[in-house]
Amino acid sequence: MKTNRKTQRSQSYAKVLLDNSLPAYIRDISVDGFRVYSPVPLPYQEGNSVSCRIFPTNDSGDSFKIKGLIRWNKQDVEGEDLMGILISSFESTEGKILYKSLNQRFFKAP
């Protein structure tokens, strides 16, 4: 299936809290955004802004915050909500470094 992506997307995994309360998980990641899924309905629409706290690993308390823009939101056949998030800004330089590290951990060259 052909896509019109500007940047390569890699499969990934990380926990995310949306607006400090809604659980979600990163499914794939690129340099400018990521796709999340959630077992609970997400109250966002295309164009909404969202604050994301990302936990890159299960065994670490390290987390970082980003602001993002919802590019799309849909429900898959299994009933999970899926959402595409474009990164607007990082709360800190450390967060930007951690995100880059998360992206590189799962990156596979074409």
DAURTA-V263540 format. One record per backbone hydrogen bond with DSSP energy under -0.5 kcal/mol. CO is the residue of the C=O (numbers start at 1). NH is the residue of the N-H. E is the energy in kcal/mol with one decimal. If there is no record, write none. Layout:
# DAURTA-V263540
CO/NH/E
CO/NH/E
This chain:
# DAURTA-V263540
10/29/-2.7
14/26/-2.9
15/55/-2.8
16/18/-0.5
16/24/-2.1
17/19/-0.5
17/20/-0.6
17/53/-2.4
18/21/-2.0
18/22/-2.3
21/23/-0.5
22/18/-3.0
24/16/-2.5
25/37/-2.2
26/14/-0.6
27/12/-3.1
28/35/-2.3
29/10/-3.0
30/33/-0.6
32/87/-2.5
33/30/-2.8
34/85/-3.0
35/27/-3.1
35/28/-1.1
36/83/-2.3
37/25/-2.2
38/81/-2.2
42/44/-0.6
45/48/-2.3
48/70/-3.0
50/68/-2.7
51/19/-3.6
52/54/-0.6
52/66/-2.3
53/17/-2.3
54/56/-0.7
54/64/-1.7
55/15/-1.5
57/60/-0.7
64/54/-3.1
65/91/-2.4
66/52/-2.8
67/88/-2.9
67/89/-1.7
68/50/-2.3
69/71/-0.5
69/86/-2.7
70/47/-3.0
72/84/-2.0
74/82/-3.6
76/79/-1.9
80/76/-2.8
81/38/-2.0
82/74/-2.6
83/36/-2.6
84/71/-3.0
84/72/-1.0
85/34/-2.1
86/69/-2.6
89/67/-2.8
92/96/-1.5
93/97/-2.0
94/98/-2.7
95/99/-2.5
96/100/-2.1
97/101/-2.2
98/102/-2.4
99/103/-2.7
100/104/-2.5
101/105/-2.0
102/106/-1.0
103/106/-0.5
103/107/-0.7
